[in-house]
Amino acid sequence: MRTAWLKIRMGLCVLLLFAVIYALLSVIAYFVGANTPLIYALLAFVMVGIQFFIGPKIVERSMRVRYVSEQEQPELHRMVTELAMKAGIPKPRVGISEIAIPNAFAFGTSKKKARVCVTRRLMEMLSRDELEAVLGHELSHIKHQDMVVITALSVIPMICYFIYFSFFWSGIFGGMGRSRDGALPMMAIALIAFVVYFISNLIVLYVSRIREYYADAGSAELTRKPHELASALYKMIYGSAGAKPEKVKKEMESMRAFFAADPVTARRDLKDLRAADLNKDGKIDEYELRAFAERAKATRADRIMEIFSTHPNPVSRVKKLGEYL
């Protein structure tokens, strides 16, 4: 029941985004003609299809994934198998990501075609229980099928921006060959589309943050050890903070949604989470998580910055994990 509100919020956001794009297409139909919205609807369908078919290949190449057999990584396969059985999903394909940042991620077009990957750096840094908690988080993404949801939703801001771009320039040049009187409706639609683009982007980011909370809850449910996930997040942020900021931003900016912790904000996040490590041993145990959850609170500035982030604020995220103890 504790995850019910998260699931409801995701569902409401999906309905809201599709209602928004439907309203935008209706406005275009009213001012321009019935055929034009059909073009954008078809474009949206094509773009979703392309993302579904080539998206996994892009992730594999960008994150330098190599799939491993049970003979190569028996313990990793064993954990994934056990967690998949607990989650009630088919065992995903298991891979190693050859990037220097500690990370784990799941992707795929369905539960049957899902993949779960970890980096070597992550396996070196985490204990077995911490790694199991992280894998539980990633398998929860697969169980909830939020990968499919976020892929479909991310197309909507792209379509809104394309509408803005095309109508803006059509308005500039007189409304596609019409009289100059036709430019005003074109510019009005462009302005509406840009506003919708901005708002829909914020909604997609909001859904991205909800799916992280939802997967955290799923990990706590599967492993019964939320403090191990909190500790793993702390270590992952510590490991990410050690990477050169310029290199991280250049190589990983477009793939931030595929990180369990945002590598771009890792240095700032590490300062906030150090308060949870009371004995300074580099991990967060059950007592420390409980104490941190009782007293920690994200600042107003952090909450505002979170609006533009793919990931929840780490203080809020770890605090939420304390509720599952």
C-alpha positions as CSV (number, residue, x, y, z in Angstrom):
1,M,0.0,0.0,0.0
2,R,2.9,2.4,0.6
3,T,3.7,2.4,-3.1
4,A,0.0,3.0,-4.2
5,W,0.3,6.8,-4.2
6,L,3.5,6.6,-6.3
7,K,1.7,4.4,-8.8
8,I,-1.3,6.7,-8.8
9,R,0.9,9.8,-9.4
10,M,2.6,8.1,-12.4
11,G,-0.8,7.2,-13.9
12,L,-2.1,10.7,-13.4
13,C,1.0,12.2,-15.1
14,V,0.6,9.9,-18.1
15,L,-3.0,10.9,-18.5
16,L,-2.2,14.6,-18.1
17,L,0.6,14.5,-20.7
18,F,-1.6,12.7,-23.3
19,A,-4.4,15.1,-22.5
20,V,-2.1,18.1,-23.0
21,I,-0.8,16.8,-26.4
22,Y,-4.4,16.1,-27.4
23,A,-5.5,19.6,-26.5
24,L,-2.6,21.1,-28.4
25,L,-3.4,19.1,-31.5
26,S,-7.1,20.2,-31.2
27,V,-6.0,23.8,-31.1
28,I,-4.0,23.3,-34.3
29,A,-7.0,21.5,-35.9
30,Y,-9.2,24.5,-35.0
31,F,-6.9,27.2,-36.5
32,V,-5.2,25.3,-39.3
33,G,-7.2,22.3,-40.4
34,A,-8.0,18.7,-39.5
35,N,-5.2,17.1,-41.5
36,T,-2.3,18.9,-39.8
37,P,-2.8,17.3,-36.3
38,L,-2.9,13.9,-37.9
39,I,0.6,14.5,-39.3
40,Y,1.9,15.3,-35.8
41,A,0.1,12.3,-34.3
42,L,1.7,10.1,-37.0
43,L,5.0,11.7,-36.3
44,A,4.6,10.9,-32.5
45,F,3.8,7.3,-33.3
46,V,6.8,7.0,-35.6
47,M,9.2,8.6,-33.0
48,V,7.9,6.3,-30.3
49,G,8.4,3.3,-32.6
50,I,12.0,4.4,-33.5
51,Q,12.9,4.8,-29.8
52,F,11.5,1.4,-28.9
53,F,13.4,-0.4,-31.7
54,I,16.7,1.3,-31.6
55,G,16.7,2.7,-28.1
56,P,18.3,-0.5,-26.5
57,K,21.1,-0.5,-29.1
58,I,21.8,3.2,-28.3
59,V,22.0,2.4,-24.6
60,E,24.3,-0.6,-25.2
61,R,26.7,1.5,-27.3
62,S,26.6,4.6,-25.1
63,M,27.1,2.7,-21.8
64,R,29.6,0.2,-23.4
65,V,27.6,-2.9,-22.4
66,R,29.0,-6.4,-22.7
67,Y,26.7,-9.2,-21.7
68,V,28.2,-11.9,-19.5
69,S,27.4,-15.6,-18.9
70,E,26.8,-17.4,-15.7
71,Q,30.3,-18.9,-15.9
72,E,31.9,-15.4,-16.1
73,Q,29.8,-13.8,-13.3
74,P,28.1,-16.6,-11.3
75,E,27.3,-14.5,-8.2
76,L,25.9,-11.6,-10.2
77,H,23.7,-14.0,-12.1
78,R,22.6,-15.8,-8.9
79,M,21.5,-12.5,-7.3
80,V,19.6,-11.4,-10.5
81,T,17.9,-14.9,-10.7
82,E,16.8,-14.8,-7.1
83,L,15.5,-11.2,-7.3
84,A,13.7,-11.8,-10.6
85,M,11.9,-14.8,-9.0
86,K,10.9,-12.7,-6.0
87,A,9.7,-9.9,-8.3
88,G,7.7,-12.4,-10.5
89,I,9.4,-11.4,-13.7
90,P,11.5,-13.3,-16.3
91,K,15.2,-13.2,-15.6
92,P,16.7,-10.2,-17.6
93,R,19.8,-10.5,-19.6
94,V,22.9,-9.6,-17.5
95,G,25.6,-7.3,-18.6
96,I,28.7,-5.4,-17.5
97,S,29.0,-1.7,-18.4
98,E,32.6,-0.7,-19.1
99,I,32.4,2.9,-17.9
100,A,34.5,4.3,-15.0
101,I,31.5,5.5,-12.9
102,P,29.8,3.2,-10.4
103,N,26.4,2.6,-11.8
104,A,23.6,0.1,-12.4
105,F,20.7,0.4,-14.9
106,A,17.9,-1.5,-16.5
107,F,16.5,-1.0,-20.0
108,G,14.5,-2.8,-22.7
109,T,11.2,-2.7,-24.5
110,S,9.3,-5.2,-22.3
111,K,9.8,-7.5,-19.3
112,K,10.8,-10.4,-21.5
113,K,13.4,-8.3,-23.4
114,A,14.8,-6.5,-20.4
115,R,18.4,-6.1,-19.6
116,V,20.1,-5.2,-16.3
117,C,23.7,-4.0,-16.2
118,V,26.3,-3.0,-13.6
119,T,29.7,-1.4,-13.9
120,R,32.9,-3.1,-12.7
121,R,33.5,-0.1,-10.5
122,L,30.2,-0.7,-8.7
123,M,30.9,-4.3,-8.0
124,E,34.3,-3.3,-6.6
125,M,32.8,-0.7,-4.3
126,L,29.7,-2.4,-2.9
127,S,29.2,-5.3,-0.5
128,R,27.1,-8.2,-1.5
129,D,24.0,-6.9,0.3
130,E,24.4,-3.4,-1.1
131,L,24.8,-4.8,-4.7
132,E,21.7,-6.9,-4.1
133,A,19.7,-3.8,-3.0
134,V,20.8,-1.9,-6.1
135,L,19.9,-4.8,-8.4
136,G,16.5,-4.9,-6.6
137,H,16.0,-1.3,-7.5
138,E,16.8,-2.0,-11.2
139,L,14.6,-5.1,-11.4
140,S,11.8,-3.0,-9.8
141,H,12.1,-0.7,-12.8
142,I,11.5,-3.8,-15.0
143,K,8.6,-5.0,-12.9
144,H,6.9,-1.7,-12.9
145,Q,7.6,-1.3,-16.7
146,D,8.3,2.4,-16.1
147,M,11.1,2.2,-18.7
148,V,8.4,1.8,-21.4
149,V,6.4,4.7,-19.8
150,I,9.3,7.1,-19.7
151,T,10.2,6.2,-23.3
152,A,6.7,7.0,-24.5
153,L,6.3,10.1,-22.5
154,S,9.7,11.6,-23.5
155,V,8.4,11.8,-27.1
156,I,5.7,14.3,-26.2
157,P,8.0,17.3,-25.4
158,M,9.9,16.5,-28.6
159,I,6.7,16.7,-30.6
160,C,5.7,20.0,-28.8
161,Y,9.1,21.5,-29.7
162,F,8.8,20.4,-33.3
163,I,5.4,22.0,-33.5
164,Y,6.7,25.2,-32.0
165,F,9.7,25.3,-34.4
166,S,7.7,24.6,-37.5
167,F,4.8,27.0,-36.7
168,F,7.2,29.7,-35.6
169,W,9.1,29.8,-38.9
170,S,5.8,29.4,-40.8
171,G,4.5,32.5,-39.0
172,I,7.7,34.4,-39.8
173,F,7.4,33.7,-43.5
174,G,3.7,34.5,-43.7
175,G,1.9,31.3,-42.8
176,M,3.1,28.8,-45.4
177,G,2.5,30.9,-48.4
178,R,-0.7,32.4,-47.1
179,S,-1.3,36.1,-46.6
180,R,0.4,37.9,-43.8
181,D,-2.9,37.8,-41.9
182,G,-2.3,34.1,-41.5
183,A,0.9,34.7,-39.6
184,L,-0.7,35.7,-36.3
185,P,-2.5,32.3,-35.7
186,M,0.8,30.6,-36.6
187,M,2.7,32.6,-34.1
188,A,0.0,32.1,-31.5
189,I,0.2,28.3,-32.0
190,A,4.0,28.4,-31.8
191,L,3.8,30.3,-28.5
192,I,1.3,27.8,-27.1
193,A,3.4,24.9,-28.3
194,F,6.5,26.3,-26.6
195,V,4.7,26.7,-23.3
196,V,3.4,23.2,-23.5
197,Y,6.9,22.0,-24.4
198,F,8.3,23.6,-21.3
199,I,5.5,22.2,-19.0
200,S,5.5,18.7,-20.5
201,N,9.3,18.6,-20.0
202,L,8.8,19.3,-16.3
203,I,6.1,16.6,-16.1
204,V,8.4,14.1,-17.7
205,L,11.2,15.0,-15.2
206,Y,8.6,14.6,-12.4
207,V,7.7,11.1,-13.7
208,S,11.4,10.3,-13.9
209,R,11.8,11.2,-10.2
210,I,8.7,9.3,-9.2
211,R,9.9,6.1,-10.9
212,E,13.1,6.3,-8.8
213,Y,11.2,6.5,-5.6
214,Y,9.0,3.7,-6.9
215,A,12.0,1.5,-7.7
216,D,13.5,2.3,-4.3
217,A,10.3,1.1,-2.6
218,G,10.5,-2.0,-4.8
219,S,14.0,-2.7,-3.7
220,A,13.1,-2.4,0.0
221,E,10.2,-4.8,-0.6
222,L,12.4,-7.4,-2.4
223,T,15.4,-7.3,0.0
224,R,13.9,-6.0,3.2
225,K,17.1,-4.0,3.6
226,P,16.4,-0.3,2.7
227,H,19.6,0.7,4.6
228,E,21.7,-1.3,2.2
229,L,20.3,0.7,-0.7
230,A,20.8,3.9,1.1
231,S,24.4,2.9,1.8
232,A,24.9,1.9,-1.9
233,L,23.6,5.2,-3.1
234,Y,26.0,7.0,-0.7
235,K,28.9,5.0,-2.1
236,M,27.8,5.5,-5.7
237,I,27.6,9.2,-5.2
238,Y,31.0,9.2,-3.6
239,G,32.4,7.2,-6.5
240,S,30.7,9.6,-9.1
241,A,32.0,12.7,-7.3
242,G,35.6,11.5,-7.9
243,A,35.1,11.7,-11.7
244,K,36.2,14.8,-13.6
245,P,33.1,17.1,-13.9
246,E,33.9,18.1,-17.5
247,K,34.3,14.4,-18.6
248,V,31.1,13.4,-16.8
249,K,29.1,16.2,-18.4
250,K,30.5,15.6,-21.8
251,E,30.1,11.8,-21.9
252,M,27.0,11.2,-19.7
253,E,24.8,14.3,-19.9
254,S,22.4,12.6,-22.4
255,M,22.3,9.3,-20.4
256,R,21.6,10.8,-16.9
257,A,18.3,9.0,-16.7
258,F,20.2,5.7,-16.8
259,F,22.1,6.3,-13.7
260,A,20.9,5.2,-10.3
261,A,22.4,8.4,-8.9
262,D,22.9,11.6,-11.0
263,P,26.7,11.8,-11.8
264,V,26.5,15.5,-12.8
265,T,25.3,16.6,-9.3
266,A,27.4,14.0,-7.4
267,R,29.8,16.4,-5.7
268,R,27.0,18.6,-4.3
269,D,25.0,15.5,-3.3
270,L,27.9,14.0,-1.4
271,K,28.1,17.0,0.9
272,D,24.5,16.6,1.8
273,L,24.7,12.8,2.4
274,R,27.9,12.8,4.5
275,A,25.7,13.8,7.5
276,A,24.1,10.4,7.4
277,D,27.4,8.6,7.9
278,L,27.7,9.2,11.6
279,N,30.8,7.1,12.3
280,K,32.5,8.1,9.1
281,D,33.1,4.5,8.0
282,G,31.9,5.2,4.4
283,K,28.6,3.4,4.6
284,I,25.1,3.9,6.1
285,D,23.8,1.2,8.5
286,E,20.3,0.7,9.8
287,Y,20.7,2.9,12.8
288,E,22.3,5.7,10.8
289,L,19.5,5.6,8.2
290,R,16.8,5.8,10.9
291,A,18.5,8.7,12.6
292,F,19.0,10.5,9.3
293,A,15.4,10.0,8.3
294,E,14.2,11.6,11.5
295,R,16.2,14.8,11.3
296,A,17.2,15.3,7.6
297,K,15.4,17.8,5.5
298,A,16.1,19.1,2.0
299,T,16.6,22.8,1.7
300,R,14.2,25.0,-0.2
301,A,16.9,25.7,-2.8
302,D,17.4,21.9,-3.2
303,R,13.7,21.3,-3.7
304,I,13.5,24.0,-6.4
305,M,16.6,22.6,-8.2
306,E,15.0,19.1,-8.0
307,I,12.2,20.3,-10.3
308,F,14.7,20.4,-13.2
309,S,16.4,17.1,-12.4
310,T,15.8,13.5,-13.6
311,H,16.6,12.2,-10.1
312,P,15.1,12.9,-6.6
313,N,17.1,15.0,-4.2
314,P,19.4,12.4,-2.4
315,V,18.5,13.7,1.0
316,S,14.7,13.3,0.3
317,R,15.4,9.9,-1.3
318,V,17.4,8.5,1.6
319,K,14.9,10.0,4.0
320,K,12.1,8.2,2.2
321,L,14.1,4.9,2.4
322,G,14.0,5.3,6.2
323,E,10.3,4.9,6.1
324,Y,10.7,1.3,4.9
325,L,12.7,0.2,7.9
